[in-house]
Structures are given as C-alpha cells and as structure tokens.
Amino acid sequence: MYNIGILQLTQNLDDAVNGFKQGLQKAGISASFHYLNADGNLAELPKLANKLAEIKVDLIFACSTPSAKAAVEIASDIPVIFTPVFDPVGVGLAATMSEPGGKATGIAGMVKANDKISFIKRLLPTAKKLGVLFHNADTNALLETSKFHHAAAGEFDLVDLPVEKPEDLSRLEEFLPQDIDALFIPIGRIVEENFASVVYYTDAANLPVIASHAPNVAAGALGALVANHAKLGQDCAAQAIQILNGANPGSIPVGIVEQPEILLNAFAASNLGIELSEELTKQAKEIYE
C-alpha cells in the first residue's frame, strides 16, 4: 500500500481530489491518503508540506499553485503532482511543459485561448469588439490576457481594461467602452471575487460577459469555457501511477486541459435578448436558469 499526501490551500478543489482518488482506485492502486488543508492560510502550507515529508509519503498531490510550490520546496525528494496550476513554467514548477525537470509534474488548469475564442464566436457570432477586464498585478490574468490577444488576432478587436484594485470595479461605468459587443474576463482572483460589481454595470449596459471562473456564470455571466476539476484529478492520477511505477516526474510532460466544459446562463441570455444555439445548449455541461 502506498502513502499519498494531499495538500490543499482550501476545499475549493475537492473535485480534483476526488477525481485523483477515483483514478487511482480505478487503476487498482491501494493507497492510504494523508489529507492536509491550510484553510486559506498561505503561511501554513510549508508547515503542512513538511508534515507530509515527516510521514514519508510516497507522493504529494498538491492542489493550487501555492500548495505545489510549498510541496516542491521541502527538503525532500518526494515527487509532486500538481493541478490546476495556471502557469507551471512561470511560477518555477517546471522548466518547460514538455520536460518539467525536477521532482514535479501535473496538469495545468489553463483552457487554451484558441478554444475560448472559438467558444465566444459560437456564443456571440455577430460580436466584433471585446473588452478585456483584468487585474494588472495578477500574473495569471496577465498571462491569459497575452495569450488571448494572440489568439484573437484576425478574429476580434480587443480593448484592454486593466484595474489596479477591487475598488476600481465600482467605477467600471466610467471606463467601460460603449462600443464593445461583450466583455471577456480572464482568470484572476480580484475580478472574480468582486464579480457582483461587474454584473451591476454590465447589466445596466445590456452587455454580455464571458467569464473564466465557473461560479461567475451562475452569478450572471452569459457563459464560460472551463476546466473540469474532476477530470484534471483523474489525469493527475495517471501521472501518479507512472511515478509510483518508477518514472521520473521531471520526465513526464505537464498536461493541459483537453476537454473544457461549456457553462451557460439562460436567464442572462434571455435578459440580453440572446438566443443560445441548440448546438451549444446540447453541449453545455450546465445551464443556469
């Protein structure tokens, strides 16, 4: 029986943990799991990671970027599997996506920008100009904004709408362009956690919002293309099995989201006078009424 540590910052990635366990169980892997959660306290993660090292677990499954960094930084050669880290190379968890090196690999949580562009074109086929609302100090938001610009070339005209602090969102009416057809929000905690302010002004402007954070769809965004966390966990289990069978984690390529899910808000669509296509609604993982 293997001893496997699970390190989390919060419970918001429990679906990934469950998918990971299910993947191992389906493969016939017998394991004892040691679950440690920092309850949102970043300072606790290094201490918890060291506790797992003291237990001498065979592998650590780390959910979130801070958890993964804490697990990698312990003075131990315990291999680490991570998800849904948005930018593994940028945060130093992998040398490259194809050859991460070191003692960690995993599945990145970024949905490809080209996929998001295709999704928006299907959702809003007449849209030409998009606003991009993001926190200018969030490295994940900056990375996705850059990739989105590259993917949108020749498809959409983009207007960047950076904010410095949450309070800026309460002034959105002052700098929200009147000639955009929709608002795209890259991944990023500040905007996601203050989404109610965004919806207040976009509803008044009759402006559809495309989100990157699944809960924002239920809160009023028209739609989103998101990673399935349970599937990420299952894919991580496949990597873990390789490592438990003797593979070097540094030689296992970091995976990416291959089957993103469509989330739609039918109530928002109705208010906006937008008819959701039958094809999209059939493919949607969830439609909020």
Secondary structure, 3 states (H helix, E strand, C coil): CEEEEEEECCHHHHHHHHHHHHHHHHCCCCEEEEEEECCCCHHHHHHHHHHHHHHCCCEEEEECHHHHHHHHHCCCCCCEEEECCCCCCCCCCCCCCCCCCCCEEEECCCCCHHHHHHHHHHHCCCCCEEEEEEECCCHHHHHHHHHHHHHHCCCCEEEEEEECCHHHHHHHHHHCCCCCCEEECCCCHHHHHCHHHHHHHHHHCCCCEEECCHHHHHCCCCEEEECCHHHHHHHHHHHHHHHHCCCCHHHCCCECCCCCEEEEEHHHHHHHCCCCCHHHHHHCCEEEC
